[in-house]
Amino acid sequence: MNPDALRGHMDALLLSVLEDEPLHGYAIIEALQERSGGVLSVPTGTVYPALRRLERIGYLSSEWATVGGRKRRTYRLTESGRKQLQGERSAWREFSTVIGSVLRAESAALG
């Protein structure tokens, strides 16, 4: 998948992956790959700065935990992050509906 296609959507993807349970950074990357059927391969250089930014603005909290014998920073969605995720989902539905309408109209006109 074209990395430019993710621009503007990374926050929603990260918040969504953390909705059900706290995860450490590498597990977040694995969850993105798994949920996308292996299509999304997001580099750590994209994920970690985004996680730190989301934590700074209060959508995530983090703590150090030992996972598999290793110390890892584990991220958790905050209440503010849950509200933001709802807003992101609403915006995505609107965006995808509009873009879908345009693309269907073009294909119908060509058909």
Secondary structure, DSSP 8 states (H G I E B T S, - for coil): --GGGGTTTHHHHHHHHTSSS-EEHHHHHHHHHHHTTT-----HHHHHHHHHHHHHTTSEEEEEEEETTEEEEEEEE-HHHHHHHHHHHHHHHHHHHHHHHHHHHHHHHH-
